[in-house]
Amino acid sequence: MTSRGKGHWIIPKGKVKPGKSAAVSAQEEVYEEAGARGTLDQAPLARFDLPLRGTDTHEQMQIFALEIEVLALTWPEMFQRRRRWASLAEALELVRMPHLRKALKNFATVMAPMV
């Protein structure tokens, strides 16, 4: 899906919500940003320490795999983002951020035995 206003292709992401695990927060973000619901693998595919813009601090990003079971026709951020299905090879070309590309490659490594 695209980032809000910038048109860059990204994967759904957000901050861990108070009182919720990173995995539950990720599931909620995927629905809000892309209208997808499903079963989330509780083990992160990737973890990154990313610098916060304009600061000397970092924050940890965890990326999870979601097996999509329901794709909503309407969702909270549908007018702010574009949703698009892509093959893994195409997604690697669309996504520019190195940490997101690495997460997609990790996903391919985990999923390859199952295909």
DSSP file (Angstrom, degrees, kcal/mol; ACC not computed):
  #  RESIDUE AA STRUCTURE BP1 BP2  ACC     N-H-->O    O-->H-N    N-H-->O    O-->H-N    TCO  KAPPA ALPHA  PHI   PSI    X-CA   Y-CA   Z-CA
    1    1 A M              0   0    0      0, 0.0     9,-3.5     0, 0.0    82,-0.2   0.000 360.0 360.0 360.0 166.3    0.0    0.0    0.0
    2    2 A T  B     -A    9   0A   0     80,-1.8     7,-0.2     7,-0.2     2,-0.1  -0.583 360.0-108.7 -93.0 153.9    1.1    3.6   -0.3
    3    3 A S     >  -     0   0    0      5,-2.5     4,-1.2    -2,-0.2     2,-0.5  -0.408  52.4 -82.1 -72.6 156.9    2.3    5.9    2.4
    4    4 A R  T  4 S-     0   0    0      1,-0.2    77,-0.1     2,-0.2    -1,-0.1  -0.467 103.8 -20.3 -66.1 114.4   -0.1    8.7    3.3
    5    5 A G  T  4 S+     0   0    0     75,-0.7    -1,-0.2    -2,-0.5    76,-0.1   0.160 124.6  79.3  79.6 -20.1    0.4   11.5    0.9
    6    6 A K  T  4 S-     0   0    0     -3,-0.2    -2,-0.2     2,-0.1    -1,-0.1   0.726  84.2-138.3 -96.0 -23.4    3.8   10.6   -0.4
    7    7 A G     <  +     0   0    0     -4,-1.2     2,-0.3     1,-0.3    -3,-0.1   0.577  52.6 141.0  76.9   8.6    2.9    7.8   -2.8
    8    8 A H        -     0   0    0      1,-0.1    -5,-2.5    -4,-0.0     2,-0.4  -0.633  56.9-115.6 -82.0 142.8    5.8    5.5   -1.7
    9    9 A W  B     +Ab   2  95A   0     85,-0.6    87,-0.6    -2,-0.3    88,-0.3  -0.664  50.3 154.1 -81.2 130.0    5.0    1.8   -1.5
   10   10 A I        -     0   0    0     -9,-3.5    85,-0.0    -2,-0.4    84,-0.0  -0.731  42.4-108.9-137.1-178.1    5.2    0.5    2.0
   11   11 A I        -     0   0    0     -2,-0.2    89,-0.0     1,-0.0    19,-0.0  -0.884  53.4 -82.5-112.7 155.2    3.9   -2.2    4.3
   12   12 A P        +     0   0    0      0, 0.0     2,-0.3     0, 0.0    18,-0.1  -0.272  63.2 159.2 -57.7 139.4    1.4   -1.4    7.1
   13   13 A K        +     0   0    0     16,-0.2     2,-0.3    50,-0.1    50,-0.1  -0.985   9.2 146.9-156.6 162.9    3.2   -0.2   10.2
   14   14 A G        -     0   0    0     -2,-0.3     2,-0.2     3,-0.0    12,-0.0  -0.973  46.2 -66.2-179.2 179.7    2.6    1.7   13.4
   15   15 A K        -     0   0    0     -2,-0.3     2,-0.3     1,-0.1    14,-0.1  -0.483  55.2 -96.1 -84.2 154.4    3.5    2.1   17.0
   16   16 A V        -     0   0    0     -2,-0.2     6,-0.1     1,-0.1    -1,-0.1  -0.571  45.7-127.2 -68.6 128.0    2.7   -0.5   19.7
   17   17 A K    >   -     0   0    0     -2,-0.3     3,-2.2     4,-0.3     8,-0.1  -0.547  30.9 -90.8 -82.0 142.8   -0.5    0.7   21.4
   18   18 A P  T 3  S+     0   0    0      0, 0.0    -1,-0.1     0, 0.0     3,-0.1  -0.236 112.1  12.1 -54.0 132.1   -0.6    1.0   25.2
   19   19 A G  T 3  S+     0   0    0      1,-0.2     2,-0.3    -3,-0.1    -2,-0.0   0.488 111.9  97.7  80.7   3.0   -1.7   -2.2   26.9
   20   20 A K  S <  S-     0   0    0     -3,-2.2    -1,-0.2     1,-0.0     2,-0.1  -0.890  73.5-113.9-124.1 153.9   -1.3   -4.3   23.7
   21   21 A S     >  -     0   0    0     -2,-0.3     4,-2.4     1,-0.1    -4,-0.3  -0.327  32.5-109.1 -76.2 165.9    1.4   -6.5   22.3
   22   22 A A  H  > S+     0   0    0      1,-0.2     4,-2.2     2,-0.2     5,-0.1   0.890 120.1  52.3 -61.2 -39.0    3.4   -5.6   19.2
   23   23 A A  H  > S+     0   0    0      2,-0.2     4,-2.2     1,-0.2    -1,-0.2   0.926 110.5  45.5 -65.6 -45.4    1.6   -8.4   17.4
   24   24 A V  H  > S+     0   0    0      1,-0.2     4,-2.1     2,-0.2    -1,-0.2   0.915 112.8  51.4 -64.8 -42.3   -1.9   -7.3   18.3
   25   25 A S  H  X S+     0   0    0     -4,-2.4     4,-2.2     1,-0.2    -1,-0.2   0.899 108.8  52.1 -59.9 -40.1   -1.0   -3.7   17.4
   26   26 A A  H  X S+     0   0    0     -4,-2.2     4,-2.4     2,-0.2    -2,-0.2   0.916 107.2  51.9 -63.0 -43.8    0.3   -4.9   14.1
   27   27 A Q  H  X S+     0   0    0     -4,-2.2     4,-1.6     1,-0.2    -1,-0.2   0.913 110.8  48.1 -59.1 -42.5   -2.9   -6.7   13.3
   28   28 A E  H  X S+     0   0    0     -4,-2.1     4,-2.6     1,-0.2    -1,-0.2   0.895 110.2  51.8 -66.2 -40.1   -4.9   -3.5   14.1
   29   29 A E  H  X S+     0   0    0     -4,-2.2     4,-3.0     1,-0.2     5,-0.4   0.900 105.7  54.8 -63.7 -41.0   -2.6   -1.4   11.9
   30   30 A V  H  X>S+     0   0    0     -4,-2.4     4,-2.2     1,-0.2     6,-1.1   0.902 111.6  44.8 -61.2 -40.1   -3.1   -3.8    8.9
   31   31 A Y  H  X5S+     0   0    0     -4,-1.6     4,-1.8     4,-0.3    46,-0.3   0.955 115.4  46.4 -67.5 -48.3   -6.8   -3.4    9.2
   32   32 A E  H  <5S+     0   0    0     -4,-2.6    45,-1.9     1,-0.2    -2,-0.2   0.894 124.2  32.2 -60.7 -41.3   -6.7    0.4    9.6
   33   33 A E  H  <5S+     0   0    0     -4,-3.0    -1,-0.2    -5,-0.2    -2,-0.2   0.780 138.8  13.3 -90.6 -29.1   -4.3    0.9    6.8
   34   34 A A  H  <5S-     0   0    0     -4,-2.2    -3,-0.2    -5,-0.4    -2,-0.2   0.461  90.8-119.8-130.5  -3.7   -5.1   -1.9    4.3
   35   35 A G     << +     0   0    0     -4,-1.8    37,-3.4    -5,-0.6     2,-0.4   0.782  65.1 138.2  71.5  26.3   -8.4   -3.4    5.3
   36   36 A A  E     -C   71   0B   0     -6,-1.1     2,-0.3    35,-0.2    -1,-0.2  -0.865  28.9-178.1-110.9 140.2   -7.0   -6.8    5.9
   37   37 A R  E     +C   70   0B   0     33,-2.6    32,-2.9    -2,-0.4    33,-2.4  -0.970  26.2 105.5-130.6 148.9   -7.8   -9.3    8.7
   38   38 A G  E     -C   68   0B   0     -2,-0.3     2,-0.5    30,-0.3    30,-0.2  -0.977  65.9 -36.4 174.2-161.3   -6.3  -12.7    9.4
   39   39 A T  E     -C   67   0B   0     28,-1.8    28,-3.2    -2,-0.3     2,-0.4  -0.793  50.5-152.0 -94.9 124.9   -4.0  -14.8   11.4
   40   40 A L  E     -C   66   0B   0     -2,-0.5     2,-0.5    26,-0.2    26,-0.2  -0.811  15.8-126.5-100.0 133.8   -0.7  -13.2   12.5
   41   41 A D        -     0   0    0     24,-2.6    24,-0.3    -2,-0.4     4,-0.1  -0.685  18.9-146.1 -73.0 123.3    2.5  -15.1   13.1
   42   42 A Q  S    S+     0   0    0     -2,-0.5    -1,-0.1    22,-0.1   -19,-0.1   0.696  77.9  82.3 -69.4 -20.0    3.5  -14.1   16.6
   43   43 A A  S    S-     0   0    0     22,-0.1    22,-0.4     1,-0.0    -2,-0.1  -0.764  88.5-118.9 -87.9 124.5    7.2  -14.3   15.8
   44   44 A P        -     0   0    0      0, 0.0    20,-0.3     0, 0.0     3,-0.1  -0.327   9.0-148.0 -61.7 141.1    8.5  -11.2   14.1
   45   45 A L  S    S+     0   0    0     18,-3.4     2,-0.3     1,-0.3    19,-0.2   0.818  81.6   0.5 -72.5 -33.5    9.9  -11.7   10.6
   46   46 A A  E     -D   63   0C   0     17,-1.3    17,-2.5     2,-0.0     2,-0.4  -0.991  58.8-156.2-155.2 153.8   12.4   -8.8   11.2
   47   47 A R  E     -D   62   0C   0     -2,-0.3     2,-0.4    15,-0.2    15,-0.2  -0.997  16.8-179.2-134.1 138.5   13.4   -6.3   13.8
   48   48 A F  E     -D   61   0C   0     13,-2.5    13,-3.3    -2,-0.4     2,-0.7  -0.992  27.2-139.7-138.1 144.0   15.1   -3.0   13.1
   49   49 A D  E     -D   60   0C   0     -2,-0.4    11,-0.2    11,-0.2    -2,-0.0  -0.925  33.4-171.2 -98.8 111.4   16.5   -0.1   15.2
   50   50 A L  E     -D   59   0C   0      9,-2.9     9,-2.6    -2,-0.7     2,-0.2  -0.861  23.2-117.3-109.2 136.7   15.5    2.9   13.2
   51   51 A P  E     -D   58   0C   0      0, 0.0     2,-0.4     0, 0.0     7,-0.3  -0.466  27.9-124.2 -68.6 139.5   16.6    6.5   13.9
   52   52 A L    >   -     0   0    0      5,-2.6     3,-2.0    -2,-0.2     5,-0.2  -0.717  38.4 -98.3 -82.1 132.5   13.8    8.9   14.8
   53   53 A R  T 3  S+     0   0    0     -2,-0.4     3,-0.1     1,-0.3    -1,-0.1  -0.216 103.7   6.8 -53.9 131.8   13.8   11.9   12.4
   54   54 A G  T 3  S+     0   0    0      1,-0.2     2,-0.3     2,-0.0    -1,-0.3   0.578 116.3  86.5  75.3  10.2   15.5   14.9   13.9
   55   55 A T  S <  S-     0   0    0     -3,-2.0    -1,-0.2     2,-0.2     0, 0.0  -0.834  76.7-127.2-133.3 172.5   16.8   13.1   17.0
   56   56 A D  S    S+     0   0    0     -2,-0.3     2,-0.2    -3,-0.1    -3,-0.1   0.304  81.8  96.0 -97.7   6.2   19.7   11.1   18.2
   57   57 A T        -     0   0    0     -5,-0.2    -5,-2.6    -4,-0.1     2,-0.3  -0.541  59.3-148.6 -98.8 163.8   17.4    8.3   19.4
   58   58 A H  E     -D   51   0C   0     -7,-0.3     2,-0.4    -2,-0.2    -9,-0.1  -0.866   2.7-155.9-123.6 157.5   16.2    5.1   17.8
   59   59 A E  E     -D   50   0C   0     -9,-2.6    -9,-2.9    -2,-0.3     2,-0.4  -0.986  23.6-114.7-133.2 150.1   13.1    3.1   18.0
   60   60 A Q  E     -D   49   0C   0     -2,-0.4     2,-0.5   -11,-0.2   -11,-0.2  -0.659  23.9-162.1 -87.5 134.1   12.6   -0.6   17.4
   61   61 A M  E     -D   48   0C   0    -13,-3.3   -13,-2.5    -2,-0.4     2,-0.4  -0.949   3.4-167.0-111.7 133.4   10.4   -1.7   14.5
   62   62 A Q  E     -D   47   0C   0     -2,-0.5     2,-0.5   -15,-0.2   -15,-0.2  -0.964   5.1-156.9-117.7 138.3    9.1   -5.3   14.4
   63   63 A I  E     -D   46   0C   0    -17,-2.5   -18,-3.4    -2,-0.4   -17,-1.3  -0.963  10.4-167.7-119.9 131.2    7.5   -6.7   11.2
   64   64 A F        -     0   0    0     -2,-0.5     2,-0.4   -20,-0.3   -22,-0.1  -0.794  20.3-121.4-116.4 155.1    5.1   -9.6   11.3
   65   65 A A        -     0   0    0    -22,-0.4   -24,-2.6   -24,-0.3     2,-0.4  -0.789  26.0-163.3 -93.8 140.5    3.6  -12.0    8.7
   66   66 A L  E     -C   40   0B   0     -2,-0.4     2,-0.9   -26,-0.2   -26,-0.2  -0.989  15.7-146.1-127.1 125.6   -0.2  -12.1    8.3
   67   67 A E  E     -C   39   0B   0    -28,-3.2   -28,-1.8    -2,-0.4     2,-0.3  -0.819  30.7-135.3 -87.1 109.5   -2.1  -14.7    6.6
   68   68 A I  E     +C   38   0B   0     -2,-0.9   -30,-0.3   -30,-0.2     3,-0.1  -0.487  37.6 163.0 -74.9 128.4   -5.0  -12.7    5.1
   69   69 A E  E     +     0   0B   0    -32,-2.9     2,-0.4     1,-0.3   -31,-0.2   0.649  68.4  30.6-112.0 -29.4   -8.4  -14.3    5.6
   70   70 A V  E     -C   37   0B   0    -33,-2.4   -33,-2.6     2,-0.0     2,-0.6  -0.999  58.1-166.2-137.0 131.9  -10.7  -11.3    5.0
   71   71 A L  E     -C   36   0B   0     -2,-0.4   -35,-0.2   -35,-0.2   -36,-0.1  -0.951  24.5-138.5-118.7 110.2  -10.1   -8.3    2.8
   72   72 A A        -     0   0    0    -37,-3.4     3,-0.1    -2,-0.6    -2,-0.0  -0.297   8.8-144.4 -70.3 147.6  -12.6   -5.5    3.5
   73   73 A L  S    S+     0   0    0      1,-0.2     2,-0.3    -2,-0.0    -1,-0.1   0.775  93.4  28.3 -78.2 -28.7  -14.2   -3.4    0.8
   74   74 A T  S    S+     0   0    0    -39,-0.1    -1,-0.2     3,-0.0    -2,-0.0  -0.974  71.8 167.4-130.4 148.2  -14.1   -0.4    3.1
   75   75 A W    >   -     0   0    0     -2,-0.3     3,-1.7    -3,-0.1     4,-0.2  -0.966  48.1 -92.1-155.1 163.9  -11.6    0.4    5.9
   76   76 A P  T 3  S+     0   0    0      0, 0.0     3,-0.3     0, 0.0   -43,-0.1   0.807 120.1  32.1 -54.3 -39.8  -10.6    3.3    8.0
   77   77 A E  T >> S+     0   0    0    -45,-1.9     3,-1.7   -46,-0.3     4,-1.1   0.067  78.4 120.8-108.4  26.2   -7.8    4.8    5.8
   78   78 A M  T <4 S+     0   0    0     -3,-1.7    -1,-0.2     1,-0.3     5,-0.1   0.746  77.1  49.1 -64.3 -23.4   -9.1    3.8    2.4
   79   79 A F  T 34 S+     0   0    0     -3,-0.3    -1,-0.3    -4,-0.2    -2,-0.1   0.471 111.6  49.9 -93.5  -1.1   -9.2    7.4    1.2
   80   80 A Q  T <4 S+     0   0    0     -3,-1.7   -75,-0.7     1,-0.1     2,-0.3   0.550 114.2  34.3-108.5 -12.9   -5.6    8.1    2.4
   81   81 A R     <  -     0   0    0     -4,-1.1     2,-0.4   -77,-0.1    -1,-0.1  -0.933  68.1-128.0-140.8 159.4   -3.8    5.1    0.8
   82   82 A R        -     0   0    0     -2,-0.3   -80,-1.8   -79,-0.1     2,-0.4  -0.930  21.5-150.5-107.8 137.8   -3.8    2.9   -2.2
   83   83 A R        +     0   0    0     -2,-0.4     2,-0.3   -82,-0.2   -49,-0.0  -0.885  21.2 171.0-107.2 137.9   -3.9   -0.9   -1.7
   84   84 A R        -     0   0    0     -2,-0.4     2,-0.4     2,-0.0    -2,-0.0  -0.989  28.5-134.7-150.0 136.1   -2.3   -3.2   -4.3
   85   85 A W        +     0   0    0     -2,-0.3     2,-0.3     6,-0.0    -2,-0.0  -0.726  33.1 172.3 -86.9 140.0   -1.5   -6.9   -4.5
   86   86 A A        -     0   0    0     -2,-0.4    -2,-0.0     4,-0.0     2,-0.0  -0.993  34.7-109.8-146.0 149.8    2.0   -7.6   -5.9
   87   87 A S     >  -     0   0    0     -2,-0.3     4,-2.8     1,-0.1     5,-0.2  -0.310  42.2-105.6 -67.3 165.1    4.2  -10.7   -6.3
   88   88 A L  H  > S+     0   0    0      1,-0.2     4,-2.3     2,-0.2     5,-0.2   0.921 122.5  51.1 -61.4 -42.8    7.2  -10.8   -4.0
   89   89 A A  H  > S+     0   0    0      1,-0.2     4,-1.0     2,-0.2    -1,-0.2   0.913 112.9  45.6 -60.9 -42.3    9.5   -9.9   -6.9
   90   90 A E  H  > S+     0   0    0      1,-0.2     4,-2.1     2,-0.2     3,-0.4   0.902 110.2  53.9 -67.6 -40.8    7.3   -6.9   -7.8
   91   91 A A  H  X S+     0   0    0     -4,-2.8     4,-2.6     1,-0.2    -2,-0.2   0.889 104.1  55.9 -61.3 -38.7    7.0   -5.8   -4.1
   92   92 A L  H  < S+     0   0    0     -4,-2.3    -1,-0.2     1,-0.2    -2,-0.2   0.814 110.5  45.5 -63.7 -29.3   10.8   -5.8   -3.9
   93   93 A E  H  < S+     0   0    0     -4,-1.0    -1,-0.2    -3,-0.4    -2,-0.2   0.835 114.8  47.2 -79.7 -33.9   11.0   -3.4   -6.8
   94   94 A L  H  < S+     0   0    0     -4,-2.1   -85,-0.6    -5,-0.1     2,-0.4   0.873  97.0  76.7 -76.2 -38.6    8.2   -1.2   -5.5
   95   95 A V  B  <  +b    9   0A   0     -4,-2.6   -85,-0.1    -5,-0.2   -87,-0.0  -0.618  54.2 179.9 -81.2 126.0    9.4   -0.8   -1.9
   96   96 A R        +     0   0    0    -87,-0.6    -1,-0.2    -2,-0.4   -86,-0.1   0.788  49.9  96.2 -95.7 -32.3   12.3    1.6   -1.6
   97   97 A M    >>  -     0   0    0    -88,-0.3     4,-2.2     1,-0.1     3,-0.6  -0.443  69.0-141.0 -69.2 125.9   13.2    1.6    2.1
   98   98 A P  H 3> S+     0   0    0      0, 0.0     4,-2.4     0, 0.0     5,-0.2   0.850  99.2  53.1 -56.7 -39.0   16.0   -0.9    2.8
   99   99 A H  H 3> S+     0   0    0      1,-0.2     4,-1.8     2,-0.2     5,-0.1   0.854 110.2  47.8 -68.9 -31.7   14.6   -2.2    6.0
  100  100 A L  H <> S+     0   0    0     -3,-0.6     4,-2.1     2,-0.2    -1,-0.2   0.874 110.7  51.4 -74.3 -36.4   11.3   -3.0    4.4
  101  101 A R  H  X S+     0   0    0     -4,-2.2     4,-2.1     2,-0.2    -2,-0.2   0.913 109.4  51.0 -62.4 -41.9   13.0   -4.7    1.5
  102  102 A K  H  X S+     0   0    0     -4,-2.4     4,-2.5     1,-0.2    -2,-0.2   0.907 108.3  51.8 -62.3 -41.7   15.0   -6.8    4.0
  103  103 A A  H  X S+     0   0    0     -4,-1.8     4,-2.4     1,-0.2    -1,-0.2   0.900 108.8  50.5 -62.0 -40.9   11.7   -7.7    5.8
  104  104 A L  H  X S+     0   0    0     -4,-2.1     4,-2.1     2,-0.2    -1,-0.2   0.887 110.2  49.8 -64.4 -38.5   10.2   -8.9    2.4
  105  105 A K  H  X S+     0   0    0     -4,-2.1     4,-2.0     2,-0.2    -2,-0.2   0.895 109.9  50.8 -66.6 -39.5   13.3  -11.0    1.8
  106  106 A N  H  X S+     0   0    0     -4,-2.5     4,-2.3     1,-0.2    -2,-0.2   0.908 108.5  52.9 -61.5 -41.4   13.0  -12.5    5.3
  107  107 A F  H  X S+     0   0    0     -4,-2.4     4,-2.8     1,-0.2     5,-0.2   0.914 107.6  51.2 -59.7 -43.5    9.4  -13.3    4.5
  108  108 A A  H  X S+     0   0    0     -4,-2.1     4,-2.2     1,-0.2    -1,-0.2   0.897 109.6  50.3 -61.4 -40.9   10.5  -15.1    1.3
  109  109 A T  H  < S+     0   0    0     -4,-2.0    -1,-0.2     2,-0.2    -2,-0.2   0.904 114.4  43.6 -64.4 -42.1   13.0  -17.1    3.2
  110  110 A V  H  < S+     0   0    0     -4,-2.3     4,-0.2     1,-0.2    -2,-0.2   0.895 120.6  40.5 -70.1 -40.4   10.4  -18.2    5.8
  111  111 A M  H >X S+     0   0    0     -4,-2.8     3,-1.7    -5,-0.2     4,-0.8   0.724  91.7  85.2 -85.5 -21.6    7.6  -18.9    3.3
  112  112 A A  G >< S+     0   0    0     -4,-2.2     3,-0.9     1,-0.3    -1,-0.2   0.854  87.7  53.0 -52.3 -42.8    9.7  -20.6    0.6
  113  113 A P  G 34 S+     0   0    0      0, 0.0    -1,-0.3     0, 0.0    -2,-0.1   0.760 108.8  52.1 -65.3 -20.4    9.5  -24.1    2.1
  114  114 A M  G <4        0   0    0     -3,-1.7    -2,-0.2    -4,-0.2    -3,-0.1   0.620 360.0 360.0 -90.2 -13.5    5.7  -23.7    2.3
  115  115 A V    <<        0   0    0     -3,-0.9    -1,-0.2    -4,-0.8    -3,-0.1   0.467 360.0 360.0 -84.4 360.0    5.1  -22.8   -1.4
